[in-house]
Amino acid sequence: EAKQTAESLRRDIVAKAESEAQAIVQRAQSEAANERDRALQELRSEVGAISVQLASRIVEKELDPAAHQHLVDEYIQKLQRTN
């Protein structure tokens, strides 16, 4: 009977450990998803701000094609740096 009790106790401990491990994994996945969503939102915000800056600079000056291309290139470089 002691062996049966020990085996039952072992099964209970293993089941509890597996359950706790699964809960930890689920929390980690949830936290990772939340962090990813936060980072994407921050990136969208930065892209929006850079877009507004570019539009503002374009409106402020009358641009020849070369100056316009230069501003577009700067904008693309800023976007690449945010990634």
C-alpha positions as CSV (number, residue, x, y, z in Angstrom):
1,E,0.0,0.0,0.0
2,A,2.9,2.4,0.7
3,K,4.1,1.9,-2.9
4,Q,0.6,2.7,-4.2
5,T,0.4,5.8,-2.1
6,A,3.9,6.9,-3.2
7,E,3.0,6.3,-6.9
8,S,-0.3,8.3,-6.4
9,L,1.7,11.1,-4.8
10,R,4.2,11.1,-7.6
11,R,1.5,11.3,-10.3
12,D,-0.1,14.2,-8.4
13,I,3.2,16.0,-8.2
14,V,3.9,15.4,-11.9
15,A,0.4,16.5,-12.9
16,K,0.7,19.7,-10.8
17,A,4.1,20.5,-12.3
18,E,2.8,20.0,-15.8
19,S,-0.1,22.2,-15.1
20,E,2.1,24.9,-13.7
21,A,4.5,24.7,-16.6
22,Q,1.6,25.1,-19.0
23,A,0.4,28.1,-17.1
24,I,3.9,29.7,-17.3
25,V,4.1,29.1,-21.0
26,Q,0.6,30.6,-21.6
27,R,1.6,33.7,-19.5
28,A,4.8,34.1,-21.5
29,Q,3.0,33.8,-24.8
30,S,0.4,36.3,-23.7
31,E,3.1,38.7,-22.5
32,A,5.0,38.3,-25.8
33,A,1.9,39.0,-27.8
34,N,1.2,42.1,-25.7
35,E,4.8,43.3,-26.2
36,R,4.6,42.7,-29.9
37,D,1.3,44.7,-30.1
38,R,2.8,47.5,-28.1
39,A,5.9,47.6,-30.4
40,L,3.8,47.7,-33.5
41,Q,1.7,50.5,-32.1
42,E,4.8,52.5,-31.3
43,L,6.2,51.9,-34.8
44,R,2.9,53.0,-36.4
45,S,3.0,56.2,-34.2
46,E,6.6,56.9,-35.3
47,V,5.8,56.3,-39.0
48,G,2.9,58.7,-38.6
49,A,5.1,61.3,-37.0
50,I,7.7,61.0,-39.7
51,S,5.1,61.2,-42.4
52,V,3.7,64.4,-40.9
53,Q,7.2,65.8,-40.7
54,L,7.8,65.0,-44.4
55,A,4.5,66.5,-45.5
56,S,5.2,69.6,-43.4
57,R,8.7,70.1,-45.0
58,I,7.3,69.6,-48.5
59,V,4.6,72.2,-47.9
60,E,7.1,74.6,-46.4
61,K,9.2,74.8,-49.5
62,E,8.7,74.8,-53.2
63,L,10.7,71.8,-54.4
64,D,12.4,71.1,-57.6
65,P,12.5,67.4,-58.5
66,A,15.9,66.8,-57.0
67,A,15.0,68.3,-53.7
68,H,11.8,66.4,-53.6
69,Q,13.7,63.1,-54.3
70,H,16.1,64.0,-51.5
71,L,13.3,64.5,-49.0
72,V,11.7,61.2,-50.1
73,D,15.0,59.4,-49.7
74,E,15.5,60.9,-46.2
75,Y,12.0,59.7,-45.3
76,I,12.7,56.2,-46.4
77,Q,16.0,56.2,-44.5
78,K,14.2,57.3,-41.3
79,L,11.6,54.5,-41.8
80,Q,14.4,51.9,-42.2
81,R,16.1,53.1,-39.0
82,T,12.8,52.6,-37.0
83,N,12.8,49.0,-38.0
